């Protein structure tokens, strides 16, 4: 109940924030269990936690959690190799344990696609793009989480286009040591990572290795 009330308050007062810290899909289904879980994603959990802790110290920064959440008949499964994952109501769709304590003072969105731009808040009829509109004094967005070449890039690029469309000059930073993808015989981690960063940087996103660093 407290979490819902806190989210309601955050949504009401979005104008006070100048920065947003977005954690993409750090859920069990990509880090610890299920057919898409990867030890590479699990390995960045300490860095993500450290960055979230730093973000919370900044009273002008809003923490946002994105959680991949699907129903069993999700069309996405058909387009991506028929691999059901992060089903609603399962442990896979929940944040990893280390991040759960921070969710109470953040806004969360569930997404049924690879782009967080279309995410919806589970407690209110409220979307991610509506949140961006409410953040009228936003100057910077920082991104961490997974996966570099799928949900990160498919969320960041349309978000940046949305800013451009509305003539909003907002800096976007990618926290390299807290962003990861998976490795598999059909998915070369290094190749796909390099390709994702190439496209993201080409569009103006800044790749950094630590908060406030180079």
Steps between C-alpha positions, in 0.01 A plus 500: 500500500782739587666437163181589314456819699863595442463449126188714499692777676796472264273521195330807644831679558702409189581865425748516789737252334782603267646152450364150447687179575349211302571138589401274211383142557716403796255221572560141600399373157807660342739463792430190706232261375317397187610427145633854437693548825868587450794505742626806312189692602517367855860622525402868459254495794751649751577788264132567436433503874789741557369739235146485636632585845684801356193610302282492812737743673416757233167656599457626143530149353205265443573125505300297248483121475401322178380142537447265208156350567307277261177305490525143373363594157740791442561552128864582575566133572414407141736759360794405719535124469198396706679546831243582771659708775419744780138388524275722707467377857822295495834559668657561158305824458616638836803718565807318629498491879775760536284765328167426667565730800541798264174445316291656775638847424501469122255479209472160332379414152418161350563445130367239258747581223871568466446876540439664835350799317169313498520381860206540736489553873323198655327705770369790291381560144826673434766448233871561472453775238254675729771499765745662256243771430458559872876536548484850356829609657695191397859564390667158514409132475734221606448141389615166640379141483443249220515409226739733320396406147132425564300676771756773571542613140130452416408724790772763479480578128125570490530695826763722343285542190210596726715767660603631158144502373401719792814719483626391839877526541565214741832325554491119492776299667563126472673354807723248328606303807136450601367401157525147362360246257522123474736271308388191306594304185240701308573830679856632504512725803796710384370548145149600607628725778730689265221538245256631762742758636591611148136578423432657839803727487424589138168640620662705774493279809813529715680185610654531849663255735392656826269770628654836433802336336644441156 
